[in-house]
Amino acid sequence: MLIYGLKNCDTCRKAMRSLPDAKLIDVRAEGVPVDVMGQAFNTFGDALVNKRSTTWRALTESQRAEDTLELLSEHPALMKRPLIACNDKVFLGWNNEIEADIKALS
């Protein structure tokens, strides 16, 4: 199980505490593999972009209009976190329902 996020993100830390066997992949340092990002985009669409982030607010209108996958590759911190890959499924965010779904798969 892989958790794509930021090592200093509180939500990612909560997920890591609940899923001790998971490995955290820091998206700023390592990025997200193209196939995982493609699967996440096919599953979540534009919801994959955190439009409340400071990174999003700092972008110009022309940058915001770019293709979502290109934008996320250029600015990985824009991705909503965590993105969790488990048994060929992807989950976005962290709450009790997602935690239960993931634990049911493992």
C-alpha positions as CSV (number, residue, x, y, z in Angstrom):
1,M,0.0,0.0,0.0
2,L,1.4,3.4,-1.0
3,I,0.3,6.8,0.3
4,Y,1.1,9.7,-2.0
5,G,1.2,13.0,-0.1
6,L,3.5,15.3,1.8
7,K,5.5,14.2,4.8
8,N,4.5,17.3,6.8
9,C,0.7,17.1,5.9
10,D,-1.4,16.4,9.0
11,T,-4.0,14.4,7.0
12,C,-1.2,12.2,5.5
13,R,0.2,11.7,9.0
14,K,-3.2,10.5,10.3
15,A,-3.4,8.0,7.4
16,M,0.1,6.8,8.2
17,R,-0.8,6.3,11.8
18,S,-3.8,4.3,10.9
19,L,-2.1,2.3,8.2
20,P,1.3,1.4,9.7
21,D,2.2,-1.0,6.9
22,A,1.8,1.7,4.2
23,K,4.7,3.6,2.7
24,L,4.6,7.3,2.3
25,I,5.8,8.7,-1.0
26,D,6.5,12.4,-0.8
27,V,5.1,13.9,-4.0
28,R,7.3,16.9,-3.9
29,A,10.5,14.8,-3.8
30,E,9.4,11.7,-5.8
31,G,6.3,12.7,-7.7
32,V,3.4,10.3,-8.5
33,P,3.9,7.6,-11.2
34,V,2.1,8.5,-14.5
35,D,0.0,5.3,-14.3
36,V,-1.1,6.0,-10.8
37,M,-1.9,9.6,-11.6
38,G,-3.8,8.5,-14.7
39,Q,-5.9,6.0,-12.7
40,A,-6.6,8.7,-10.0
41,F,-7.6,11.2,-12.7
42,N,-9.9,8.7,-14.3
43,T,-11.5,7.9,-10.9
44,F,-11.7,11.4,-9.4
45,G,-11.3,13.9,-12.3
46,D,-10.8,17.5,-11.4
47,A,-11.5,16.7,-7.8
48,L,-7.9,15.6,-7.7
49,V,-6.9,19.3,-7.6
50,N,-7.0,21.0,-4.2
51,K,-8.5,24.4,-5.2
52,R,-8.3,25.7,-1.6
53,S,-4.5,25.4,-1.4
54,T,-2.1,28.3,-1.3
55,T,-0.4,26.9,-4.4
56,W,-3.7,27.1,-6.3
57,R,-4.3,30.7,-5.2
58,A,-0.8,31.7,-6.4
59,L,-1.4,30.4,-9.9
60,T,-2.5,32.8,-12.7
61,E,-5.7,32.2,-14.6
62,S,-3.8,30.9,-17.6
63,Q,-2.0,28.4,-15.4
64,R,-5.3,27.3,-13.8
65,A,-6.7,26.6,-17.3
66,E,-3.9,24.1,-18.1
67,D,-4.6,20.4,-18.5
68,T,-5.1,18.9,-15.0
69,L,-2.5,16.2,-15.3
70,E,0.1,18.7,-16.6
71,L,-0.7,21.1,-13.8
72,L,-0.3,18.3,-11.2
73,S,3.0,17.2,-12.7
74,E,4.3,20.8,-12.5
75,H,2.9,21.5,-9.1
76,P,2.5,18.2,-7.2
77,A,1.5,20.0,-4.0
78,L,-1.8,20.9,-5.7
79,M,-3.0,17.3,-5.4
80,K,-5.6,16.7,-2.7
81,R,-4.0,14.4,-0.1
82,P,-3.5,11.7,0.6
83,L,-3.9,9.6,-2.6
84,I,-3.8,6.0,-1.5
85,A,-3.1,3.1,-3.8
86,C,-4.1,-0.2,-2.5
87,N,-4.8,-3.5,-4.4
88,D,-5.3,-1.8,-7.8
89,K,-7.7,0.8,-6.3
90,V,-7.1,4.4,-5.4
91,F,-8.6,6.5,-2.6
92,L,-8.5,10.3,-2.3
93,G,-8.5,12.0,1.1
94,W,-8.8,10.5,4.6
95,N,-11.9,9.9,6.7
96,N,-13.5,7.0,8.6
97,E,-15.3,5.6,5.5
98,I,-12.1,5.5,3.5
99,E,-10.2,4.0,6.4
100,A,-12.8,1.2,6.7
101,D,-12.8,0.6,2.9
102,I,-9.0,0.3,2.9
103,K,-8.8,-1.9,5.9
104,A,-11.5,-4.2,4.4
105,L,-9.2,-4.7,1.3
106,S,-6.0,-5.4,3.3
